[in-house]
Amino acid sequence: MKIGILREGKVPIDKRVALTPQHASALQQIFSCTVVVQPSTIRAIADEEYVSAGIPLQEDLRDCDVLFGVKEVPIDQLIPNKTYFFFSHTYKKQPYNAKLLKACVERNIRLIDYELLTKNGVRVVAFGRFAGLVGAYNGLRGWGEKYGQYKLKPAHECKDMEEMFAQLQGIDWPSDVRILLTGKGRVASGAVETLKASGIPQISPDEVAGYEGCFWSQLDVEEYYKTSDGRPFDRKELFTDPSGYESNFMRYAPFAKLYIAGHYYDSRAPFIFTREDAKRVDFAISYVADISCDIDGPVASTLRASTIADPFYGYLASEEKEVAHDNPDAIGVMAVDNLPCELPRDASLSFGSDLMIHVIPALFNGDEEGVLERATECTEGALTDKYAYLQAYIDQA
């Protein structure tokens, strides 16, 4: 088997890579296969690092059997009759990628989507941790910029996570840096790492109302949602059918200033806070780092995604509109939607390690656990049975 590592072709550019030189070298040794890498001037890991690890550069990958990328592969770069791994953003019928999935079917490509790779119902590869790591850092950085209380180096200017964490050392955190974090998954766990590195004290949700000074507190769904009729909270019921639930975020919003949204959001679930909530006199949140970044969704201040180059804007709740980040009456907003790209070396190393553990073996053992089969959207010129519901979606492309 010959495996190719793709150069990212989507714009805006992405510096991440699915397999680092260490992973590629180990892959060759363990599975006795051949690995090549497409040259790239934008990748965070230089071509020379691959060559030094014994991985040759190869521009034309048509002789490869399997191709690994990160983001969507541009349609004009798709090679027929290959197995591709990348984030296709199609299984939810995202309208902007219908033509991509249709092209994969027409070109007899086996498309395996990273987002669909699971074991026991749990995703096995993701960049969520790094979204959380950088998102929490950007929230602290944005606060410092808006209020002029301290200054942090942008994460994308740091060599790696270690340098990013070093920026947080020695800061005398202002007493009004009072932080709420929602979520308990990969994203929120990454945010927790950053908050712990900051040295800001952690307190329990029950302590939020009466605590003096700076803090951070992590809210799980039992804290930020409640039943609409006062009946006991049932976590399983919430995830199955959230229609009988409402936000409980206002229990905490009067006592915190910076909100980090690190939760997974189901479109059927209640909003965390609405535009009307943000207008309330007792709504004290003045900065939101929305890692989840659902536009016009559960976090009312997120009007649009922002960018790594221009990560911050303001939300004027009284008029429900975007204003300048430094507007004194505005809620500051950080809503970058490609946060892992700010730490591309660390993110690539972590992602590739997950691939090596949970996914790569399936290419060589006949997919004995069905990991690849569950994540295959199309093969042999047709959608697979599991994803047949996407037929109308691609027919209209």
C-alpha positions in Angstrom: 0.0 0.0 0.0 1.2 3.5 -0.9 0.0 6.4 1.3 0.1 10.0 0.3 0.0 13.1 2.6 -1.8 15.9 0.8 -0.8 19.5 0.6 -3.8 21.6 1.9 -5.5 23.3 -1.0 -8.5 25.0 0.6 -8.5 28.8 1.0 -8.0 30.3 3.6 -4.9 28.3 4.0 -4.5 25.7 6.8 -1.1 24.9 8.2 -2.1 21.6 9.8 -1.3 18.1 8.5 -2.9 14.8 9.2 0.4 12.9 9.7 3.7 14.4 11.0 7.1 13.1 9.9 7.3 11.0 13.1 3.9 9.4 12.3 4.8 8.8 8.7 8.1 7.2 9.6 6.5 4.9 12.2 3.7 4.0 9.7 6.3 2.8 7.2 8.1 0.7 9.8 5.1 -0.8 11.5 3.0 -1.7 8.5 5.7 -2.1 5.8 4.0 0.4 3.5 5.3 3.4 1.5 4.5 7.0 2.5 5.1 10.1 0.5 4.3 13.7 1.1 3.2 16.5 -1.3 5.6 19.5 -1.0 4.1 22.5 0.7 5.2 26.0 1.5 2.4 26.7 3.9 2.5 23.6 6.1 3.7 24.3 9.7 6.0 21.3 9.3 8.6 22.0 6.7 9.3 19.6 3.7 12.8 19.2 5.0 11.5 17.6 8.3 9.8 14.9 6.3 12.8 14.3 4.1 15.0 14.0 7.3 12.5 11.4 8.6 12.9 9.3 5.5 9.6 10.4 3.8 10.2 11.5 0.2 8.5 14.5 -1.4 6.2 13.7 -4.3 4.1 16.2 -6.2 2.0 13.8 -8.3 0.1 11.4 -6.0 -1.7 9.5 -8.6 0.2 6.3 -7.8 -1.0 6.4 -4.2 -3.8 4.1 -2.9 -4.8 6.2 0.2 -4.6 10.0 0.6 -4.7 11.9 3.9 -5.7 15.6 4.1 -7.2 17.8 6.7 -9.8 20.2 5.2 -11.9 19.7 2.1 -9.9 18.8 -1.0 -10.7 21.2 -3.8 -12.8 19.5 -6.5 -10.3 20.1 -9.3 -7.6 18.3 -7.2 -9.6 15.1 -6.5 -7.9 12.1 -8.1 -10.4 9.4 -9.2 -10.4 5.9 -7.8 -8.6 6.7 -4.6 -9.4 6.4 -0.9 -9.5 9.8 0.8 -9.5 10.9 4.4 -10.5 14.5 5.2 -13.1 16.6 6.9 -15.7 16.9 4.1 -18.4 18.8 6.1 -21.2 17.0 4.1 -23.0 14.6 6.4 -25.2 17.4 7.8 -26.1 18.4 4.3 -23.9 21.6 4.4 -25.0 23.3 1.2 -21.6 24.7 0.3 -20.1 21.2 0.0 -22.8 19.3 -1.9 -20.8 19.6 -5.2 -17.7 18.1 -3.4 -19.5 15.0 -2.3 -21.2 14.6 -5.7 -17.7 14.8 -7.3 -16.4 12.1 -5.0 -19.3 9.8 -6.1 -18.8 10.5 -9.7 -15.0 9.9 -9.5 -15.4 6.6 -7.8 -13.7 7.9 -4.7 -14.0 6.2 -1.3 -14.5 9.2 1.0 -13.8 8.5 4.7 -14.8 11.5 6.8 -12.8 12.1 10.0 -15.8 13.4 11.8 -17.6 10.1 11.4 -14.8 7.8 12.7 -16.1 6.3 15.9 -15.7 3.5 18.3 -18.6 2.7 20.6 -20.3 5.8 19.4 -17.5 8.1 20.4 -15.3 10.0 17.9 -11.8 8.8 17.8 -10.0 11.7 16.0 -10.7 15.4 16.4 -9.1 18.8 16.8 -11.6 19.9 19.5 -9.0 20.0 22.3 -7.0 22.5 20.4 -10.0 24.6 19.7 -10.6 24.8 23.4 -6.9 25.5 24.3 -6.7 28.4 21.9 -10.3 29.6 22.3 -9.9 30.1 26.1 -6.5 31.8 25.5 -8.1 34.1 22.9 -10.8 35.0 25.3 -8.3 36.1 27.9 -6.3 37.9 25.2 -9.4 39.7 23.9 -10.3 40.8 27.4 -6.9 42.3 27.9 -7.1 44.1 24.6 -10.6 45.5 25.3 -9.9 46.7 28.8 -6.1 47.4 28.5 -5.3 45.5 31.7 -2.6 43.3 30.2 -1.3 42.1 26.8 -0.9 38.6 25.5 1.0 37.5 22.4 -1.4 36.1 19.7 -1.4 32.3 19.8 -0.5 31.9 16.1 2.7 33.9 16.8 3.7 31.3 19.4 5.9 28.4 18.3 3.8 25.9 20.2 1.5 25.4 23.1 4.3 25.7 25.6 5.1 29.2 24.5 1.4 30.1 24.5 1.1 28.9 28.1 4.2 30.9 29.0 2.4 34.1 28.1 0.0 33.5 30.9 2.6 33.3 33.6 3.2 36.2 35.9 0.0 38.1 35.1 -1.8 39.8 38.1 -5.3 38.9 37.0 -7.8 41.7 37.6 -10.5 40.9 40.1 -13.2 41.3 37.4 -11.9 38.4 35.3 -14.7 36.2 36.5 -15.1 33.4 34.0 -17.9 30.9 33.2 -17.1 27.9 30.9 -19.9 25.7 29.5 -19.3 22.2 28.4 -17.5 19.0 29.5 -16.3 17.5 26.2 -13.0 17.7 24.2 -13.4 21.5 23.5 -14.1 22.4 27.1 -11.3 20.1 28.4 -8.9 22.0 26.2 -10.2 25.3 27.6 -9.7 23.9 31.1 -6.0 23.2 30.4 -5.5 26.9 29.4 -7.5 28.2 32.5 -5.4 26.0 34.8 -2.2 27.3 33.1 -3.4 30.8 33.8 -3.4 30.3 37.6 -6.8 31.8 38.0 -8.6 30.1 40.8 -11.3 27.5 40.0 -14.5 27.4 42.0 -17.6 25.2 41.9 -20.8 26.5 40.2 -22.4 26.8 43.6 -19.8 29.3 44.7 -20.2 31.7 41.8 -22.8 34.0 43.3 -20.9 34.7 46.5 -17.3 34.6 45.4 -15.2 37.7 45.5 -12.3 38.2 43.1 -11.3 36.5 39.9 -12.3 32.9 39.2 -13.3 30.4 36.6 -16.1 27.9 37.0 -17.1 25.1 34.7 -20.8 24.5 34.1 -22.1 21.2 32.8 -25.6 20.8 31.2 -27.1 20.2 34.6 -26.1 23.8 35.5 -26.8 25.7 32.3 -30.1 24.0 31.5 -33.1 23.1 33.6 -36.5 21.5 33.1 -39.3 23.9 32.0 -41.8 22.7 34.6 -39.5 22.1 37.6 -39.3 18.3 37.4 -36.0 16.6 38.1 -33.3 17.0 35.6 -32.8 14.0 33.4 -29.6 14.1 31.3 -30.6 11.3 29.0 -33.9 12.9 28.4 -32.3 16.2 27.5 -30.0 14.6 24.9 -32.9 12.6 23.5 -35.5 15.4 23.4 -34.5 18.8 24.7 -37.9 20.4 24.0 -38.9 20.3 27.7 -35.8 22.2 28.8 -34.8 25.9 29.1 -31.7 27.9 29.8 -30.6 28.3 33.4 -27.6 30.5 32.4 -29.1 33.6 34.0 -28.6 32.0 37.4 -24.9 32.7 36.9 -24.7 35.6 34.4 -25.2 38.3 37.0 -22.0 37.2 38.8 -19.5 36.6 36.0 -17.9 38.8 33.3 -16.2 36.5 30.8 -18.1 33.6 29.2 -16.3 30.9 27.3 -18.7 28.8 25.2 -17.2 25.3 24.9 -20.3 23.2 24.8 -21.7 21.0 22.0 -24.9 22.4 20.8 -27.9 20.5 19.4 -30.1 22.7 17.2 -33.2 21.4 19.0 -31.8 22.6 22.4 -32.6 25.9 24.1 -30.3 28.9 23.5 -27.8 29.5 26.3 -28.6 33.2 26.3 -30.8 35.2 24.0 -30.7 38.8 22.7 -33.3 39.7 25.2 -31.2 38.1 28.0 -28.2 40.2 27.0 -30.3 43.4 27.4 -31.2 42.7 31.0 -29.8 45.0 33.7 -28.6 42.0 35.7 -26.7 40.5 32.7 -23.1 41.1 33.7 -21.3 39.2 31.0 -19.1 41.8 29.1 -17.0 39.4 27.1 -17.8 36.2 25.2 -15.3 33.7 23.7 -17.5 31.5 21.6 -15.4 28.5 20.7 -18.5 26.6 19.5 -19.3 29.5 17.1 -22.9 28.8 16.1 -23.9 31.8 14.1 -27.2 33.4 15.3 -27.6 30.5 17.6 -27.4 29.7 21.3 -24.9 32.5 22.2 -26.7 35.7 21.1 -23.6 37.9 20.7 -22.2 35.6 17.9 -23.3 37.4 14.8 -20.6 36.0 12.6 -17.4 34.0 12.7 -14.2 36.0 13.1 -10.7 35.2 11.7 -7.3 34.5 13.1 -6.1 37.8 11.6 -9.0 39.8 13.0 -10.4 37.7 15.9 -12.4 40.3 17.9 -15.5 42.5 17.4 -18.2 44.0 19.6 -21.9 43.2 20.1 -24.1 46.1 21.2 -26.9 44.3 22.9 -29.2 47.4 23.1 -29.3 47.6 19.3 -28.5 43.9 18.5 -25.7 44.8 16.1 -22.0 44.6 15.6 -19.8 47.5 16.7 -16.1 48.1 17.3 -14.4 45.7 19.8 -13.4 48.6 22.0 -16.9 50.2 22.2 -17.3 50.7 26.0 -21.0 49.7 25.8 -20.4 46.5 23.8 -19.9 42.9 24.8 -16.5 41.9 23.4 -16.7 38.8 21.1 -14.1 36.3 20.0 -15.6 33.8 17.5 -12.8 32.4 15.4 -14.0 29.3 13.8 -10.7 27.6 12.9 -8.9 27.9 16.3 -6.7 24.8 16.0 -4.9 26.4 13.1 -3.3 28.8 15.6 -1.2 25.9 17.1 -0.8 23.8 13.9 2.3 21.8 15.0 0.8 20.7 18.3 -2.6 20.1 16.8 -1.1 18.0 14.0 0.9 15.9 16.4 -2.1 15.1 18.5 -4.4 14.4 15.6 -1.8 12.1 13.9 -1.3 10.2 17.1 -5.0 9.5 17.3 -5.0 8.3 13.7 -2.1 6.0 14.4 -3.9 4.5 17.4 -7.5 4.3 16.2 -7.6 4.5 12.4 -4.5 3.5 10.6 -4.5 -0.2 11.8 -7.9 -0.6 10.2 -6.3 -0.1 6.8 -4.2 -3.2 7.3 -6.4 -5.5 9.4 -9.4 -5.6 7.2 -11.2 -3.0 9.2 -12.1 -5.7 11.8 -13.9 -3.2 14.1 -15.8 -1.5 11.3 -14.2 1.9 12.0 -13.7 2.8 8.3 -16.9 1.3 7.1 -19.0 3.5 9.6 -17.2 6.6 8.3 -17.4 5.9 4.6 -19.8 8.2 2.9 -19.3 6.9 -0.6 -17.5 4.2 -2.4 -17.6 2.4 -5.8 -19.4 5.2 -7.4 -22.3 5.5 -5.0 -23.3 6.6 -1.5 -23.1 3.9 1.1 -26.3 2.6 2.7 -25.7 4.6 5.9 -25.4 7.8 4.0 -28.0 7.2 1.3 -30.1 10.0 2.8 -27.6 12.4 1.1 -28.7 11.4 -2.4 -31.2 14.3 -2.8 -28.6 16.6 -1.3 -26.1 15.8 -4.1 -28.7 15.5 -6.8 -29.5 19.2 -6.3 -25.8 20.2 -6.4 
